[in-house]
Amino acid sequence: MADSVYISEHLTKPQLEFLKLLDDYEIQLFKFSEIELLLEQKFDNLSEVLENLVDKELLVRIEKGKFCRQSFRDEYVIGTFIVENSAVAYWSALNLHGLTEQFSNTVFIQTTNQKNDKSILGTSYKFVRIAPNKKAGIIQNGYGNLQYPITDVEKTIVDCFDLPQHSGGYAELIRAVSQAQMQASKLVDYCQAVNNIAVTKRIGYLVELLQIPSMESFIDFAKMQVKNKYNLFDPQGLEEGEFVAEWRLRLNISREELLDISNKQY
């Protein structure tokens, strides 16, 4: 109580009114350009009100023109708020979907916009720009004003195969495929969106090897994409291993290793 009395005594009427409206509308973060519309109220000198609230450490400026409440620390909401057309993706999405126990100190955000990597409130963000045609499979996670966009399970798998350097390691990705509840039709759609034949072949081969149920239509689709060129199963691995003609893949991770990594017993 003493704190609130202290704060009230040191705030102007517009500052108090602004904070009360944020509470009333349950707003945790906002843009300077939109907040008056959201609060349905105009302020005589909004920039001065915000500047003073930042000085008094009741608001945090997370970027130019973007603010959040002092106590707000949801890194996924913040990460997708500061860049348009974005979603939590790659390693971060794998973790949130329960497909890896490995936890990255970096939050991976996929976006169709250009955005430099940065650190905000002690959290590092990696912004991965994709072509607009690769944007697909985005769902909402969280609740109320704390919702944020995230790639769904199937799109997360496809994205991680497309850019494995953002996936937390190939072994983790193989295990994720073995554990994920996936729909074949979604895998087809997202592989078409990402349009990377090598990715489609790798996922198709792995799904077939691990005998993941209800994947026949995706396996058929993947086999139809196979051309003459061979690709390494692990694109970041050595040029070695068995050649699998049906999939035009070179297994620089052997079948036995793949089964062992996936923790499947056959």
Buried (B, 14 or more C-beta within 10 A) or exposed (E): EEEEEEBEEEBEEBBEBBBEBBEEBEBBBBBBEEBBEEBEEEBEEBEEBBEBBBEEEBBBBBEEBBBBBEEBBBBBBBBBBBBEBBBBBBBBBBBBBEBBEBEBEBBBBBBBEEBEEBEBEEBBBBBBBBEEEBBBBBEEBBEEEEBBBBBBBBBBBBBBBBBBEBBBBBBBBBBBBBBBEBBBEBBBBBBBBBEBBBBBBBBBBBBBBBEBEEBEEBBEBBBEBBEEEBBBBBBEBEEEBEEBEEBBBBBBBEBEBBBBBBEBEE
